[in-house]
């Protein structure tokens, strides 16, 4: 079975997080991938998990962390019923709150390079923190009491920070991490400029001047650090801003294209679809008709 890219209903929303419960004797999670991050809590039963080219068998209780863009699936074993709870969230939910640049970079590096992690069991040093706060978040999501989003986000921090600290400790002896962070600090003025001026025309030579590099050397250095060319990075940021406007504002597609720095609506439509697999209009219809 081919793994499909899954579009979450929270995409473009103010609080991009969803929690689920699945009970099944067979398929718990069909093969798919998405750009979001995910925790899965195994509540009951024995399951087989596939993440890219790795396969695990785990019995309840256990917790899985599934990184961005990993093809994953899960099924019950021996024809017996299993129960899982899932927490799927967009990586931007946390990254926008990391004011410390070193933490921002560590979070980005963790998402980009973290290996596939084995199921976390009660014997694992992180178990108590992850399990406690997953259960708090799930209870709040189900009850939907006033302030639930704040508590869920707080629980998410309490889950992710220990994982980032553990990842940092594993990388402590790596000179590459320190070097990578130094590189990130070098281009940070250009990234800040993009995020504050995305609605305007942005030229590579302007970005290069901010970090004292020629346009040619800036483009090469920027791609080395971020994995994207400056143009691709700018367009990706503009598209993310456009998603919010499509959902939250009663503006035409042309107006949104103009407000997010695209030179014309046809180019906006093409870039948006190339990045997401659907057009701006299709995204809007998904929410207005849902």
FENQUI-V209737 format. One line per field, one symbol per residue. psi: psi as a letter, one per 30 degrees, with the letter a starting at -180 (. if undefined). A space follows every 50 residues. Layout:
# FENQUI-V209737
psi: ???
This chain:
# FENQUI-V209737
psi: kkkkkkjkffkfleiikkklkkklfckejlklllgllkkkkjekaklkkk jcgkklkklkklkkkklkgkkllklllggkklklkkjkkkffeeeffjfk eeeeeeeeeeeefklkklkklffkffeeeeeefeeeeeeeeefhlkgeee eeeeeeefeeeeeeeeeeefgefjfeeeeeeeeeeefeeeeeeeffgffl kkkeeeeeefghkleeeeeeeeeeefflleeeeeeeeeeeeeeeeeefki lleeeeeefggkeleeeeeeeeeeffglleeeeeeeeff.
